[in-house]
């Protein structure tokens, strides 16, 4: 059988297999796009009902990691999906060459794979084959995934209800680039929750000649969302963290910042760590569930 026929058969079988009712649990799937097979995992919670649309949460991994790293128990995302009821999606980036390793092409390097197109079509696929609430699609990501989270949210601000970048900022100088590349402004307001460690040495909190700072990132999102530039601020002793909430934005958009004073470049609070009342995903979901597409936040 020719390569072309094998490819068509694989595509037909893959589409048919996905169209079947997925049982609760984690499923590995592939998708053919722009001449490449892309891999992702989808987690269906036990409460999933094809007759009742539920939220979708995309979780984007850091550089040189894969989707299964975001699905690990220490992140707690699948556990949270079962607890509150959402579909969790764990896409893989691919090896980008030119010394980049596995990472997200959020700065649109034409020598690399088009991750923006991949993720947008992946959302389309989820909506076509699963009962997804189009008003409650969320994206979170760590490090490289945090930059891609902001890029995806900005470009798809008409489809994404809220985002949560972790250990990331608004822009940096990519390898082989000619300067700092920044996330573009969104066409519509986009609620954003940032989680950053003040001791981060890879993405320095105060920035560097190669990385924009966390305060610059917050200023950008506050301005884009039309929020009050004076935040409500409070200290959370169990986490050694300061939380700032910028509210009053257009269509109820908010910007939040959790600064972990003793944490570095990491997923700061792992699931199941008895030292803390809540983990990162608990904090992120609390923010996500307040926001649906273009609507005032819940109290």
C-alpha positions in Angstrom: 0.0 0.0 0.0 1.3 3.5 -0.9 2.4 6.0 1.7 -0.5 8.3 0.6 -3.1 5.5 1.1 -1.6 4.7 4.5 -1.8 8.3 5.5 -5.5 8.6 4.4 -6.3 5.4 6.2 -4.6 6.7 9.4 -6.5 10.0 9.2 -9.9 8.3 8.7 -9.3 5.8 11.5 -8.0 8.6 13.8 -11.1 10.7 13.1 -13.4 7.7 13.6 -11.8 6.7 16.8 -12.0 10.1 18.3 -15.6 10.4 17.3 -16.5 7.4 19.5 -17.6 8.1 23.0 -14.6 8.5 25.2 -14.7 6.9 28.6 -13.6 8.8 31.7 -9.8 8.9 32.1 -6.8 10.0 30.0 -6.5 9.3 26.3 -3.6 9.8 24.0 -4.5 11.1 20.5 -2.7 12.4 17.4 -3.7 15.0 14.8 -2.2 15.6 11.3 -1.7 19.3 10.6 0.6 21.1 8.2 2.5 18.0 7.2 3.2 16.8 10.8 1.7 14.5 13.3 0.9 16.3 16.5 0.3 14.5 19.8 -1.9 15.4 22.7 -3.6 13.9 25.7 -7.2 14.6 26.7 -8.6 13.8 30.2 -12.3 13.2 30.5 -13.6 13.5 34.1 -15.9 10.9 35.6 -18.8 13.4 35.6 -18.7 14.0 31.8 -22.1 13.9 30.2 -22.3 14.3 26.4 -25.6 16.1 26.9 -24.2 18.7 29.2 -21.4 21.0 27.9 -18.5 21.5 30.3 -15.5 23.8 30.5 -12.2 23.0 28.6 -8.8 23.7 30.1 -5.7 23.6 28.0 -2.5 23.0 30.0 0.7 23.9 28.1 4.0 22.4 29.3 7.4 24.1 29.7 10.4 23.9 27.3 11.9 20.4 26.9 8.9 18.8 28.6 5.8 17.1 27.1 2.1 17.0 27.7 2.3 14.1 30.1 4.4 16.3 32.4 1.4 18.6 32.8 -0.8 15.6 33.5 1.4 14.4 36.4 -0.2 14.1 39.8 1.9 16.8 41.3 0.2 19.4 39.0 -3.2 18.1 40.1 -5.0 19.3 36.9 -6.7 16.0 36.2 -7.6 15.7 39.9 -9.2 19.1 39.7 -11.0 18.2 36.5 -12.7 15.3 38.4 -13.5 17.5 41.4 -15.2 20.4 39.6 -16.0 19.0 36.1 -13.9 20.1 33.1 -12.1 18.5 30.2 -8.3 18.8 30.5 -6.2 19.0 27.3 -2.5 18.4 27.4 -0.9 19.1 24.0 2.7 18.4 23.0 5.0 20.9 21.5 7.5 19.4 19.0 11.3 19.6 18.6 11.9 22.9 16.9 15.5 22.5 15.7 18.1 25.2 15.7 19.0 24.4 19.3 15.5 25.2 20.5 14.6 21.7 21.8 11.0 21.0 22.6 9.2 24.3 23.0 6.3 26.4 21.9 6.7 28.7 18.8 4.8 31.6 20.3 6.9 34.2 18.4 5.9 32.9 15.0 9.3 31.8 13.7 8.7 30.6 10.2 11.5 28.0 10.5 9.4 26.3 13.2 6.1 24.5 13.4 2.9 26.7 13.6 1.8 26.0 17.2 -0.8 28.7 17.1 -2.6 26.9 14.2 -2.2 23.6 16.0 -3.8 24.8 19.2 -6.6 26.6 17.5 -7.5 23.6 15.5 -7.2 21.4 18.6 -9.8 23.6 20.3 -12.0 23.2 17.2 -11.6 19.4 17.4 -12.6 19.3 21.1 -15.7 21.4 20.3 -16.6 19.1 17.4 -16.3 15.8 19.2 -17.0 16.6 22.9 -19.6 18.6 24.8 -17.6 21.7 25.4 -19.0 25.0 26.7 -17.7 27.6 24.2 -18.1 30.3 26.9 -15.7 28.5 29.2 -12.5 27.7 27.4 -9.4 28.4 29.5 -5.6 28.2 29.0 -2.8 27.8 31.5 0.9 27.2 30.9 4.3 27.1 32.6 7.4 28.9 31.4 7.5 28.5 27.6 3.9 27.3 27.9 3.1 30.5 29.8 4.3 32.6 26.9 2.3 30.5 24.5 -0.7 30.8 26.9 -0.6 34.6 26.5 -0.1 34.5 22.7 -3.0 32.1 22.3 -5.2 34.1 24.6 -4.4 37.3 22.8 -5.0 36.0 19.3 -8.1 34.0 20.4 -9.5 36.6 22.9 -12.8 36.1 21.2 -12.8 32.4 22.2 -10.7 32.2 25.4 -12.5 33.2 28.6 -9.3 33.6 30.8 -5.7 32.6 31.0 -3.1 31.8 33.7 0.6 32.0 32.8 2.9 30.5 35.4 6.6 31.5 35.6 6.5 33.6 32.5 6.4 37.3 31.4 5.2 39.2 28.4 8.3 38.7 26.2 11.9 37.6 25.8 14.7 37.4 23.3 14.4 34.0 21.6 17.5 32.1 20.6 18.6 33.3 17.1 16.4 36.4 17.4 17.3 40.0 17.0 15.6 41.4 20.1 12.9 41.0 22.6 9.6 39.7 21.1 6.4 40.7 22.9 2.9 39.2 23.1 0.5 41.1 20.9 -2.4 43.0 22.4 -5.7 41.2 22.4 -8.6 42.4 20.3 -11.0 42.1 23.2 -10.5 42.1 27.0 -8.9 39.0 28.5 -8.8 38.1 32.2 -5.3 37.1 33.2 -3.9 35.5 36.4 -0.1 35.5 36.6 1.8 33.3 39.1 5.5 34.1 39.5 8.3 33.4 41.9 10.3 36.4 43.0 13.5 34.2 43.0 13.1 33.1 39.4 16.5 33.2 37.8 15.4 32.0 34.3 12.6 34.5 33.9 13.8 37.2 36.4 11.0 38.8 38.2 12.5 42.3 37.6 13.5 41.5 34.0 16.8 41.7 32.2 18.1 42.8 28.9 16.7 39.6 27.5 13.4 39.3 29.4 10.6 41.7 30.2 9.7 42.0 33.9 6.7 40.8 35.7 5.6 44.4 36.6 5.9 45.3 32.9 3.7 42.3 32.1 1.1 43.3 34.6 1.1 46.9 33.4 0.4 45.6 29.9 -2.5 43.5 30.8 -4.0 46.1 33.2 -3.9 48.7 30.3 -5.3 46.3 27.7 -8.2 45.3 30.0 -8.9 48.8 31.1 -8.5 47.9 34.8 -8.0 50.2 37.7 -4.2 50.6 38.0 -4.5 50.5 41.8 -4.9 46.9 42.9 -6.4 45.3 46.0 -3.4 43.7 47.7 -3.0 41.2 50.5 -0.4 38.9 51.9 -1.0 35.1 52.2 1.3 33.9 55.0 1.0 30.2 54.4 2.5 30.7 50.9 4.7 33.7 51.6 2.9 35.3 48.7 1.5 38.7 47.9 -1.7 38.7 45.8 -2.8 41.7 43.8 -6.1 42.0 42.0 -6.7 44.7 39.4 -10.4 45.0 38.8 -12.9 47.3 37.0 -11.9 46.3 33.5 -13.9 46.3 30.4 -16.6 43.6 30.4 -15.5 42.7 33.9 -12.0 41.7 32.9 -9.6 41.4 35.8 -5.8 41.0 36.2 -4.4 39.0 39.1 -0.8 38.5 40.2 0.4 36.0 42.8 4.0 36.8 43.8 5.6 33.9 45.7 8.5 35.6 47.5 10.5 32.4 48.3 9.9 30.5 45.1 11.9 30.3 41.8 11.2 29.1 38.3 8.6 26.4 38.9 5.0 25.3 39.3 5.1 26.9 42.7 2.6 25.0 44.8 2.4 21.3 43.9 -0.8 19.3 44.5 -0.8 17.3 47.7 1.9 19.4 49.5 0.6 19.3 53.1 2.4 22.5 53.9 -0.1 24.5 51.9 -4.0 24.8 52.1 -4.3 24.9 48.3 -2.1 24.2 45.2 -1.6 26.2 42.0 -4.4 24.6 40.2 -6.8 25.3 43.0 -5.9 29.0 42.8 -6.1 29.0 39.0 -9.4 27.3 38.9 -10.9 29.8 41.5 -9.9 32.5 39.0 -11.1 30.7 35.9 -14.5 29.9 37.3 -15.2 33.6 37.9 -15.0 34.3 34.2 -17.0 33.3 31.2 -16.5 34.8 27.8 -17.3 38.5 27.9 -19.3 38.5 31.1 -19.0 40.2 34.4 -17.0 38.0 37.0 -18.9 36.1 39.6 -18.6 37.4 43.1 
